[in-house]
Amino acid sequence: MSILDLVVPDLSFRRHQAELMDDPGLDPVRHRRALRALGRVNRISFAAERVWGEVRRLHEEMQRPVRVLDIACGGADVLVHIARQARRSGVPVELSGCDISPVALAEARRLASGEAAVDVFELDVLREDLPSGFDLMTTSLFLHHLSREDAVALLRRMSERTERALLVQDLRRTRLGYVLAWVGLHTLTTSDVARADGLVSVRAAFTTEEVADLCREAALIRAEIAYGWPQRFTIRWERA
């Protein structure tokens, strides 16, 4: 038995469970600290850079403002990063984010203050209709929060509602991913919520094969699945 066998749980099956940040009764101070920790994780994981690449490509093709919806946007760190990149690059954008959490939306509004291109609103994407009129629908680190059935349904609804493309980013359920999550969260933050939820997230994440199955079940024909740092996957799909 290796050291990894002693410290990493059995990841051969998906263990989907609620996280601390899913609890609407979580203390707001602890919630905000966790959201800021997640923003740091997103930065070192290049989550916003991947979305920005899609925004820039769509603008080159359409030659008009790119309308983006970030589903389960949390503290809106991804949207704010894109707004700043777009301003520096002269790319016109209309950026929206939705989340079910009032605490997350308050943090998003704080972070996005002064960014006229960013707007956030409350929406329960599992029970309410997704809005239309967006060229790119994206979400990051949300899929693993969902049951398999809800994950398939969300992917299908995103593809039906987007005008052009969707981009989904999330964790892969791997032993290396578990170790990186532990090391990263104990390096980047002292948030007890982020540290606990990070490991729960890896156990609830999908494997390579499971991601491909989700795309097939959601009828995402020609979906492109890519893998990157740090043990992440992206699903990219565009209308024919």
Backbone as JSON, one array per atom type, in Angstrom:
{
  "sequence": "MSILDLVVPDLSFRRHQAELMDDPGLDPVRHRRALRALGRVNRISFAAERVWGEVRRLHEEMQRPVRVLDIACGGADVLVHIARQARRSGVPVELSGCDISPVALAEARRLASGEAAVDVFELDVLREDLPSGFDLMTTSLFLHHLSREDAVALLRRMSERTERALLVQDLRRTRLGYVLAWVGLHTLTTSDVARADGLVSVRAAFTTEEVADLCREAALIRAEIAYGWPQRFTIRWERA",
  "N": [[0.85, -1.2, 0.0], [0.61, 2.2, -0.91], [1.64, 5.56, 0.09], [-0.21, 7.33, -0.95], [-2.48, 5.75, -1.05], [-3.18, 5.73, 1.59], [-3.9, 8.34, 2.21], [-5.63, 9.32, 0.27], [-9.0, 9.02, -0.58], [-11.14, 6.33, -1.79], [-11.7, 6.76, -5.1], [-13.02, 5.57, -7.12], [-15.67, 5.59, -7.57], [-18.35, 7.97, -7.9], [-19.04, 10.32, -5.39], [-21.53, 12.09, -4.58], [-22.44, 14.88, -2.75], [-23.9, 17.36, -0.58], [-22.3, 20.53, -0.23], [-20.64, 22.74, 2.12], [-20.96, 25.4, 1.29], [-23.27, 25.2, -0.09], [-25.25, 25.43, 1.7], [-27.83, 27.46, 2.66], [-27.93, 28.58, 5.16], [-25.37, 29.05, 5.98], [-22.89, 30.85, 7.76], [-22.55, 34.22, 6.81], [-20.07, 35.58, 6.83], [-18.13, 33.53, 6.82], [-18.91, 32.39, 4.42], [-18.32, 34.44, 2.55], [-15.54, 34.54, 2.82], [-14.88, 32.04, 1.8], [-15.74, 32.3, -0.84], [-13.93, 34.2, -1.78], [-11.61, 32.72, -1.55], [-12.16, 30.81, -3.48], [-12.04, 32.43, -5.71], [-9.27, 32.9, -5.82], [-8.39, 30.32, -6.37], [-9.55, 30.0, -8.92], [-8.03, 31.87, -10.33], [-5.38, 30.8, -10.4], [-5.96, 28.57, -11.79], [-6.6, 29.37, -14.3], [-9.23, 29.8, -15.13], [-10.82, 32.03, -15.92], [-9.32, 32.91, -18.08], [-9.73, 30.96, -20.02], [-12.42, 31.34, -20.64], [-12.28, 33.96, -21.57], [-10.79, 33.56, -23.91], [-12.72, 32.34, -25.54], [-14.58, 34.43, -25.7], [-13.13, 36.41, -27.05], [-12.67, 35.09, -29.48], [-15.3, 34.79, -30.44], [-16.01, 37.47, -30.75], [-14.3, 38.25, -32.82], [-15.42, 36.79, -34.88], [-18.11, 37.71, -34.98], [-18.07, 40.46, -34.86], [-19.31, 42.34, -33.16], [-20.67, 43.43, -29.95], [-20.08, 40.95, -27.46], [-22.23, 38.84, -25.8], [-22.45, 37.47, -22.66], [-23.32, 34.89, -20.39], [-22.72, 33.88, -17.18], [-23.26, 31.09, -15.44], [-24.24, 30.24, -12.14], [-22.43, 32.04, -10.87], [-21.11, 32.74, -8.56], [-18.87, 34.7, -6.7], [-18.35, 36.3, -8.88], [-15.78, 36.62, -9.91], [-14.67, 35.61, -12.27], [-16.14, 36.92, -14.3], [-15.47, 39.62, -13.79], [-12.73, 39.6, -14.31], [-12.79, 39.05, -17.07], [-14.12, 41.36, -17.97], [-12.17, 43.33, -17.48], [-10.07, 42.43, -19.09], [-11.32, 42.65, -21.57], [-11.75, 45.41, -21.74], [-9.12, 46.37, -21.84], [-8.4, 45.26, -24.25], [-10.08, 46.38, -26.08], [-12.46, 45.14, -26.73], [-15.87, 44.95, -27.08], [-18.24, 44.05, -24.62], [-21.0, 42.4, -23.01], [-21.72, 41.44, -19.96], [-23.12, 39.05, -17.89], [-24.14, 37.54, -14.83], [-25.48, 34.84, -12.93], [-26.85, 33.59, -9.89], [-27.91, 31.54, -7.14], [-27.52, 32.28, -4.57], [-27.9, 34.82, -2.21], [-25.78, 35.87, -0.69], [-23.53, 35.31, -2.26], [-24.19, 36.86, -4.5], [-24.17, 39.44, -3.4], [-21.45, 39.66, -2.8], [-20.48, 39.46, -5.38], [-21.49, 41.82, -6.53], [-20.09, 43.68, -5.03], [-17.43, 43.13, -5.83], [-17.65, 43.7, -8.52], [-18.21, 46.37, -8.64], [-18.02, 49.43, -10.29], [-17.47, 48.25, -12.68], [-19.0, 48.59, -15.46], [-19.82, 46.85, -17.42], [-20.62, 44.53, -16.25], [-23.24, 42.65, -14.87], [-25.3, 41.23, -12.38], [-27.65, 38.74, -11.25], [-30.33, 37.15, -9.41], [-31.05, 33.71, -9.7], [-32.47, 30.53, -9.86], [-31.19, 28.01, -11.38], [-31.9, 25.39, -11.71], [-34.59, 25.2, -11.39], [-35.84, 27.31, -12.63], [-36.39, 28.96, -15.79], [-33.71, 29.32, -18.11], [-32.4, 32.44, -19.17], [-32.64, 33.96, -22.46], [-30.79, 35.13, -25.38], [-28.03, 35.29, -25.16], [-24.71, 35.06, -26.35], [-22.7, 33.4, -25.49], [-22.83, 30.88, -23.14], [-21.7, 30.0, -20.0], [-20.14, 28.13, -17.36], [-18.49, 27.49, -14.31], [-16.98, 25.16, -12.19], [-19.42, 24.22, -11.22], [-20.87, 22.03, -12.14], [-20.21, 19.7, -10.73], [-21.62, 19.98, -8.41], [-24.08, 19.01, -8.9], [-26.62, 16.45, -9.32], [-26.32, 13.56, -11.45], [-28.45, 13.49, -13.27], [-29.43, 16.13, -13.16], [-27.18, 17.47, -14.05], [-26.97, 16.63, -16.74], [-29.41, 17.66, -17.67], [-28.98, 20.42, -17.31], [-26.84, 20.94, -19.08], [-28.1, 20.33, -21.51], [-30.14, 22.29, -21.54], [-28.61, 24.64, -21.53], [-27.41, 24.43, -24.05], [-29.64, 24.64, -25.64], [-30.53, 27.25, -25.15], [-28.43, 29.05, -25.59], [-27.14, 31.41, -27.94], [-24.9, 31.0, -29.54], [-22.62, 29.5, -28.39], [-21.37, 27.23, -25.81], [-19.48, 26.92, -22.8], [-18.09, 24.88, -20.47], [-16.54, 24.36, -17.4], [-14.81, 22.27, -15.13], [-13.85, 20.17, -12.31], [-11.79, 17.21, -12.48], [-12.26, 13.88, -11.39], [-9.79, 12.6, -9.87], [-6.92, 11.0, -8.41], [-4.61, 12.55, -8.3], [-5.79, 15.04, -8.61], [-7.16, 15.24, -6.19], [-5.07, 15.38, -4.33], [-3.79, 17.73, -5.22], [-5.85, 19.55, -4.72], [-5.97, 19.5, -1.91], [-3.37, 20.41, -1.21], [-3.29, 22.89, -2.57], [-5.45, 24.36, -1.44], [-4.67, 24.51, 1.2], [-2.57, 26.1, 0.93], [-3.34, 28.46, -0.36], [-5.41, 29.61, 1.12], [-6.98, 30.27, 4.33], [-9.52, 29.59, 4.8], [-11.86, 27.63, 6.33], [-14.15, 26.58, 5.23], [-13.7, 26.54, 2.44], [-11.53, 24.78, 2.36], [-12.64, 22.38, 3.3], [-14.8, 22.0, 1.5], [-13.44, 21.82, -0.91], [-12.26, 19.26, -1.06], [-14.49, 17.63, -0.87], [-15.62, 18.38, -3.26], [-13.89, 17.27, -5.2], [-14.36, 14.54, -4.79], [-16.96, 14.47, -5.67], [-16.77, 15.05, -8.3], [-16.63, 14.47, -11.92], [-15.39, 11.74, -13.92], [-13.18, 11.32, -16.78], [-14.46, 9.57, -18.63], [-17.09, 9.7, -17.71], [-17.74, 12.37, -18.17], [-17.81, 12.45, -20.98], [-20.0, 10.76, -21.35], [-22.04, 12.34, -20.2], [-22.18, 14.42, -22.07], [-23.05, 13.02, -24.35], [-25.57, 12.14, -23.48], [-26.81, 14.57, -23.15], [-27.12, 15.34, -25.71], [-25.12, 16.82, -26.99], [-23.88, 17.14, -29.7], [-20.84, 16.9, -31.43], [-19.44, 18.05, -29.37], [-16.54, 19.33, -27.79], [-14.14, 18.02, -25.73], [-11.74, 18.9, -23.46], [-8.68, 18.7, -21.57], [-6.96, 20.03, -18.8], [-4.71, 22.06, -16.78], [-5.59, 22.66, -13.35], [-5.9, 19.41, -13.32], [-8.41, 19.65, -14.58], [-11.4, 19.75, -16.63], [-12.76, 20.87, -19.75], [-15.75, 21.53, -21.44], [-16.61, 22.28, -24.63], [-18.91, 23.61, -26.86], [-20.61, 24.36, -29.87], [-23.12, 25.91, -31.85], [-24.13, 24.46, -34.95]],
  "CA": [[0.0, 0.0, 0.0], [1.4, 3.42, -1.01], [1.2, 6.67, 0.93], [-1.42, 7.87, -1.56], [-3.6, 4.9, -0.66], [-3.53, 6.04, 2.96], [-4.43, 9.7, 2.37], [-6.63, 9.61, -0.75], [-10.11, 8.06, -0.51], [-11.48, 5.58, -2.99], [-12.34, 7.64, -6.08], [-13.5, 4.75, -8.24], [-17.08, 5.92, -7.79], [-18.67, 9.36, -7.59], [-19.74, 10.5, -4.13], [-22.16, 13.4, -4.67], [-23.05, 15.3, -1.5], [-23.98, 18.81, -0.43], [-21.13, 21.2, 0.33], [-20.97, 23.76, 3.11], [-21.41, 26.61, 0.61], [-24.63, 24.97, -0.6], [-26.18, 25.63, 2.82], [-28.23, 28.87, 2.75], [-27.75, 29.04, 6.53], [-23.95, 29.24, 6.29], [-22.55, 32.19, 8.23], [-22.13, 35.03, 5.66], [-18.64, 35.91, 6.88], [-17.42, 32.33, 6.35], [-19.26, 32.23, 3.01], [-17.55, 35.39, 1.76], [-14.13, 34.11, 2.81], [-14.79, 30.89, 0.89], [-15.87, 32.82, -2.21], [-12.66, 34.84, -2.14], [-10.67, 31.63, -1.76], [-12.49, 30.23, -4.79], [-11.5, 33.36, -6.71], [-7.83, 32.62, -5.94], [-8.26, 29.04, -7.08], [-9.86, 30.24, -10.33], [-6.93, 32.59, -10.97], [-4.25, 29.92, -10.69], [-6.46, 27.52, -12.7], [-6.85, 30.01, -15.61], [-10.64, 29.64, -15.5], [-11.28, 33.2, -16.67], [-8.59, 32.99, -19.35], [-10.39, 30.08, -20.99], [-13.64, 32.01, -21.09], [-11.85, 35.12, -22.35], [-10.43, 33.08, -25.24], [-13.96, 32.15, -26.29], [-15.16, 35.75, -25.94], [-12.33, 37.06, -28.1], [-12.93, 34.41, -30.75], [-16.65, 35.13, -30.89], [-16.02, 38.86, -31.21], [-13.65, 38.28, -34.13], [-16.36, 36.23, -35.86], [-19.38, 38.42, -35.06], [-17.82, 41.9, -35.0], [-20.26, 43.1, -32.35], [-20.5, 43.06, -28.54], [-20.33, 39.55, -27.1], [-23.09, 38.74, -24.62], [-22.03, 36.29, -21.9], [-23.99, 34.56, -19.14], [-22.0, 32.95, -16.31], [-24.24, 30.41, -14.58], [-23.66, 29.99, -10.82], [-21.23, 32.89, -11.0], [-20.44, 32.94, -7.28], [-18.44, 36.06, -6.46], [-18.18, 36.98, -10.17], [-14.38, 36.9, -10.21], [-14.43, 35.31, -13.69], [-16.71, 38.0, -15.1], [-14.69, 40.85, -13.6], [-11.48, 39.42, -15.05], [-13.09, 39.21, -18.5], [-14.42, 42.77, -18.22], [-10.91, 44.06, -17.52], [-9.37, 42.01, -20.31], [-12.03, 43.2, -22.73], [-11.5, 46.85, -21.79], [-7.74, 46.56, -22.3], [-8.27, 44.81, -25.65], [-11.03, 47.09, -26.93], [-13.52, 44.21, -27.16], [-17.12, 45.27, -26.39], [-18.88, 42.88, -24.02], [-22.12, 42.56, -22.08], [-21.46, 40.3, -19.1], [-24.13, 38.8, -16.86], [-23.94, 36.36, -14.0], [-26.63, 34.49, -12.1], [-26.56, 32.69, -8.78], [-29.06, 31.39, -6.24], [-27.14, 32.72, -3.23], [-27.82, 36.27, -1.98], [-24.45, 36.22, -0.2], [-22.64, 35.32, -3.43], [-24.54, 38.0, -5.36], [-23.67, 40.64, -2.74], [-20.0, 39.67, -3.01], [-20.28, 39.74, -6.8], [-21.73, 43.26, -6.76], [-18.96, 44.41, -4.43], [-16.24, 42.96, -6.67], [-17.88, 44.26, -9.86], [-18.52, 47.8, -8.58], [-17.15, 50.17, -11.21], [-17.4, 47.54, -13.96], [-20.32, 48.8, -16.05], [-20.16, 45.75, -18.32], [-21.0, 43.35, -15.46], [-24.51, 42.7, -14.16], [-25.62, 39.93, -11.8], [-29.04, 38.63, -10.8], [-30.64, 35.9, -8.73], [-31.76, 32.73, -10.52], [-32.31, 29.12, -9.53], [-31.11, 27.46, -12.74], [-32.47, 24.05, -11.75], [-36.05, 25.27, -11.31], [-36.33, 28.41, -13.44], [-35.9, 28.97, -17.16], [-32.53, 30.12, -18.42], [-32.73, 33.53, -20.09], [-32.11, 33.84, -23.82], [-30.13, 36.32, -25.87], [-26.61, 35.29, -24.87], [-23.87, 34.38, -27.35], [-21.91, 32.38, -24.8], [-23.23, 30.49, -21.8], [-20.56, 29.34, -19.39], [-20.21, 27.88, -15.93], [-17.23, 26.93, -13.81], [-17.05, 24.5, -10.88], [-20.81, 24.06, -10.8], [-21.44, 20.75, -12.56], [-20.02, 18.65, -9.72], [-22.61, 20.18, -7.35], [-25.37, 18.51, -9.37], [-26.81, 15.04, -9.6], [-26.07, 13.26, -12.86], [-29.62, 13.88, -14.06], [-29.46, 17.59, -13.24], [-26.06, 17.91, -14.88], [-27.37, 16.42, -18.13], [-30.48, 18.61, -17.99], [-28.42, 21.76, -17.43], [-26.09, 21.0, -20.34], [-29.06, 20.38, -22.61], [-30.82, 23.58, -21.54], [-27.64, 25.65, -21.95], [-27.24, 24.34, -25.5], [-30.87, 25.1, -26.28], [-30.76, 28.67, -24.94], [-27.35, 29.9, -26.08], [-27.21, 31.8, -29.35], [-23.75, 30.53, -30.3], [-21.71, 28.49, -27.83], [-21.29, 27.06, -24.37], [-18.18, 26.5, -22.27], [-18.25, 24.38, -19.11], [-15.28, 23.96, -16.78], [-14.97, 21.66, -13.81], [-12.81, 19.29, -11.82], [-11.8, 15.79, -12.8], [-12.14, 13.04, -10.19], [-8.55, 11.84, -9.96], [-6.13, 11.01, -7.17], [-3.76, 13.73, -8.35], [-6.65, 16.19, -8.37], [-7.45, 15.3, -4.75], [-3.85, 15.86, -3.66], [-3.61, 19.14, -5.58], [-6.86, 20.33, -4.01], [-5.56, 19.63, -0.51], [-2.18, 21.27, -1.13], [-3.62, 24.24, -3.02], [-6.34, 25.06, -0.51], [-3.94, 24.77, 2.43], [-1.56, 27.12, 0.6], [-3.95, 29.69, -0.85], [-6.44, 30.19, 1.98], [-7.22, 29.71, 5.66], [-10.95, 29.36, 4.89], [-12.2, 26.25, 6.66], [-15.19, 26.15, 4.3], [-13.06, 26.22, 1.15], [-10.69, 23.58, 2.51], [-13.52, 21.2, 3.39], [-15.57, 21.84, 0.26], [-12.56, 21.45, -2.03], [-12.08, 17.8, -1.11], [-15.81, 17.1, -1.2], [-15.81, 18.66, -4.69], [-13.17, 16.28, -6.02], [-15.08, 13.26, -4.68], [-18.22, 14.59, -6.42], [-16.48, 15.4, -9.69], [-16.81, 13.43, -12.93], [-14.2, 11.25, -14.6], [-13.13, 11.54, -18.22], [-15.5, 8.79, -19.31], [-18.4, 10.2, -17.29], [-17.98, 13.64, -18.87], [-18.23, 12.11, -22.34], [-21.37, 10.24, -21.26], [-22.93, 13.47, -19.97], [-22.35, 15.12, -23.35], [-23.88, 12.2, -25.22], [-26.94, 12.15, -22.98], [-27.36, 15.91, -23.35], [-27.18, 15.54, -27.16], [-24.15, 17.83, -27.42], [-23.17, 16.59, -30.85], [-19.6, 17.62, -31.76], [-18.83, 18.7, -28.2], [-15.1, 19.13, -27.64], [-13.74, 17.88, -24.33], [-10.3, 19.08, -23.32], [-8.21, 18.53, -20.21], [-5.87, 20.96, -18.54], [-4.29, 22.38, -15.42], [-4.96, 21.52, -12.65], [-6.84, 18.3, -13.31], [-9.71, 20.2, -14.97], [-11.87, 19.5, -17.98], [-13.65, 21.86, -20.34], [-16.65, 21.12, -22.53], [-16.88, 23.38, -25.54], [-19.89, 23.21, -27.88], [-21.09, 25.5, -30.64], [-24.16, 25.6, -32.83], [-23.64, 24.18, -36.3]],
  "C": [[0.88, 1.26, 0.0], [0.87, 4.48, -0.05], [-0.1, 7.26, 0.39], [-2.65, 7.06, -1.15], [-4.09, 5.23, 0.75], [-4.24, 7.39, 3.1], [-5.52, 10.06, 1.37], [-7.75, 8.58, -0.67], [-10.31, 7.33, -1.82], [-12.27, 6.49, -3.94], [-12.87, 6.87, -7.28], [-14.98, 4.98, -8.52], [-17.31, 7.36, -7.36], [-19.46, 9.44, -6.29], [-20.3, 11.93, -4.1], [-22.83, 13.75, -3.36], [-23.02, 16.82, -1.42], [-22.69, 19.34, 0.2], [-21.57, 22.27, 1.31], [-21.52, 25.02, 2.44], [-22.79, 26.44, -0.03], [-25.68, 25.26, 0.46], [-26.56, 27.11, 2.91], [-28.08, 29.43, 4.16], [-26.31, 29.25, 6.93], [-23.7, 30.69, 6.71], [-22.0, 33.03, 7.07], [-20.65, 35.37, 5.65], [-17.81, 34.73, 6.38], [-17.68, 32.1, 4.87], [-18.42, 33.17, 2.14], [-16.08, 35.01, 1.7], [-13.93, 32.95, 1.85], [-14.88, 31.34, -0.56], [-14.57, 33.48, -2.66], [-11.56, 33.79, -2.34], [-10.89, 30.98, -3.12], [-11.98, 31.12, -5.92], [-10.0, 33.14, -6.91], [-7.59, 31.32, -6.69], [-8.52, 29.22, -8.57], [-8.7, 30.94, -11.04], [-5.8, 31.64, -11.34], [-4.65, 28.79, -11.63], [-6.77, 28.06, -14.09], [-8.29, 29.86, -16.08], [-11.13, 30.8, -16.35], [-10.58, 33.31, -18.02], [-9.23, 32.11, -20.42], [-11.67, 30.72, -21.53], [-13.29, 33.21, -21.96], [-11.44, 34.71, -23.76], [-11.64, 32.87, -26.12], [-14.59, 33.49, -26.64], [-14.43, 36.45, -27.09], [-12.58, 36.42, -29.46], [-14.31, 34.77, -31.3], [-16.72, 36.57, -31.4], [-15.38, 38.97, -32.59], [-14.59, 37.78, -35.22], [-17.58, 37.13, -36.06], [-19.21, 39.91, -35.3], [-18.91, 42.75, -34.34], [-20.04, 42.71, -30.89], [-20.89, 41.61, -28.26], [-21.11, 39.52, -25.79], [-22.83, 37.4, -23.93], [-22.91, 36.13, -20.66], [-23.15, 33.52, -18.4], [-22.99, 32.38, -15.31], [-23.57, 29.96, -13.29], [-22.34, 30.74, -10.7], [-20.5, 33.1, -9.69], [-20.12, 34.4, -7.05], [-18.1, 36.85, -7.69], [-16.73, 37.32, -10.5], [-14.05, 36.63, -11.68], [-14.94, 36.44, -14.56], [-15.91, 39.29, -14.99], [-13.36, 40.76, -14.34], [-11.71, 39.63, -16.55], [-13.38, 40.66, -18.83], [-13.14, 43.58, -18.34], [-10.09, 43.71, -18.74], [-10.0, 42.63, -21.53], [-11.77, 44.7, -22.86], [-10.09, 47.13, -22.31], [-7.6, 46.23, -23.79], [-9.22, 45.53, -26.59], [-12.13, 46.2, -27.47], [-14.8, 44.56, -26.39], [-17.81, 44.01, -25.88], [-20.07, 43.32, -23.17], [-22.12, 41.3, -21.22], [-22.5, 40.21, -18.0], [-23.77, 37.54, -16.1], [-25.18, 36.1, -13.18], [-26.18, 33.52, -11.02], [-27.79, 32.62, -7.89], [-28.79, 32.01, -4.88], [-27.11, 34.24, -3.11], [-26.45, 36.71, -1.47], [-23.46, 36.3, -1.36], [-22.92, 36.53, -4.31], [-24.08, 39.32, -4.73], [-22.16, 40.77, -2.91], [-19.67, 39.99, -4.46], [-20.46, 41.23, -7.1], [-20.61, 44.1, -6.17], [-17.74, 44.34, -5.34], [-16.4, 43.67, -8.0], [-18.22, 45.75, -9.82], [-17.52, 48.57, -9.44], [-16.99, 49.5, -12.55], [-18.78, 47.6, -14.6], [-20.76, 47.63, -16.91], [-20.71, 44.54, -17.59], [-22.3, 43.59, -14.72], [-24.8, 41.31, -13.61], [-27.06, 39.93, -11.29], [-29.27, 37.25, -10.19], [-31.44, 34.98, -9.65], [-31.45, 31.33, -10.0], [-32.35, 28.36, -10.86], [-31.67, 26.05, -12.84], [-33.99, 24.07, -11.78], [-36.65, 26.38, -12.17], [-35.72, 28.34, -14.83], [-34.62, 29.79, -17.28], [-32.94, 31.25, -19.36], [-32.11, 33.29, -21.46], [-31.35, 35.12, -24.17], [-28.65, 36.39, -25.6], [-25.84, 34.49, -25.92], [-23.09, 33.24, -26.74], [-22.5, 32.14, -23.42], [-22.1, 29.66, -21.22], [-20.85, 29.07, -17.92], [-18.91, 27.2, -15.51], [-17.43, 26.38, -12.4], [-18.47, 24.41, -10.33], [-21.33, 22.65, -11.07], [-21.33, 19.7, -11.47], [-20.97, 18.82, -8.52], [-23.92, 19.45, -7.66], [-25.42, 16.98, -9.41], [-26.53, 14.81, -11.08], [-27.23, 13.73, -13.73], [-29.7, 15.38, -14.22], [-28.33, 18.13, -14.1], [-26.39, 17.76, -16.37], [-28.42, 17.45, -18.54], [-29.93, 20.02, -18.16], [-27.65, 21.92, -18.73], [-27.04, 21.12, -21.53], [-29.73, 21.76, -22.69], [-29.87, 24.71, -21.94], [-27.48, 25.63, -23.47], [-28.47, 24.83, -26.24], [-31.03, 26.61, -26.22], [-29.65, 29.57, -25.48], [-27.54, 30.22, -27.55], [-26.08, 31.19, -30.17], [-23.04, 29.34, -29.66], [-21.9, 28.35, -26.33], [-19.89, 26.58, -24.01], [-18.36, 26.14, -20.81], [-16.9, 23.92, -18.6], [-15.56, 23.32, -15.43], [-13.78, 20.76, -13.49], [-12.92, 17.9, -12.43], [-11.59, 15.0, -11.51], [-10.93, 12.13, -10.34], [-7.8, 11.93, -8.63], [-5.21, 12.23, -7.14], [-4.58, 14.99, -8.07], [-6.97, 16.35, -6.89], [-6.25, 15.86, -3.99], [-3.62, 17.34, -3.96], [-4.62, 20.03, -4.87], [-6.45, 20.55, -2.56], [-4.39, 20.6, -0.39], [-2.53, 22.72, -1.49], [-4.44, 25.0, -2.0], [-5.67, 25.31, 0.84], [-2.81, 25.77, 2.19], [-2.2, 28.47, 0.34], [-4.88, 30.36, 0.15], [-6.44, 29.54, 3.36], [-8.71, 29.43, 5.86], [-11.24, 27.89, 5.18], [-13.25, 25.69, 5.71], [-14.57, 25.73, 2.97], [-12.24, 24.94, 1.25], [-11.54, 22.31, 2.58], [-14.23, 20.95, 2.08], [-14.69, 21.4, -0.9], [-12.4, 19.96, -2.17], [-13.4, 17.1, -1.41], [-16.06, 17.25, -2.7], [-15.12, 17.62, -5.56], [-13.88, 14.93, -5.96], [-16.39, 13.28, -5.48], [-18.01, 14.87, -7.9], [-16.67, 14.19, -10.62], [-15.47, 12.99, -13.5], [-14.28, 11.58, -16.1], [-14.28, 10.84, -18.93], [-16.89, 9.31, -18.96], [-18.74, 11.53, -17.96], [-18.46, 13.38, -20.29], [-19.65, 11.57, -22.35], [-22.38, 11.36, -21.04], [-23.22, 14.2, -21.27], [-23.24, 14.33, -24.3], [-25.34, 12.25, -24.78], [-27.61, 13.51, -23.17], [-27.46, 16.28, -24.83], [-26.29, 16.69, -27.62], [-23.28, 17.22, -28.53], [-21.98, 17.51, -31.18], [-19.04, 18.39, -30.57], [-17.35, 18.34, -28.13], [-14.78, 19.1, -26.16], [-12.23, 17.96, -24.26], [-9.93, 18.99, -21.84], [-7.02, 19.44, -19.98], [-5.61, 21.13, -17.06], [-5.45, 22.98, -14.64], [-5.98, 20.41, -12.49], [-8.27, 18.8, -13.54], [-10.12, 19.64, -16.32], [-12.69, 20.71, -18.45], [-14.48, 21.16, -21.41], [-16.92, 22.37, -23.36], [-17.82, 22.87, -26.63], [-20.38, 24.47, -28.58], [-22.16, 25.05, -31.64], [-23.55, 25.38, -34.21], [-23.98, 25.37, -37.21]]
}
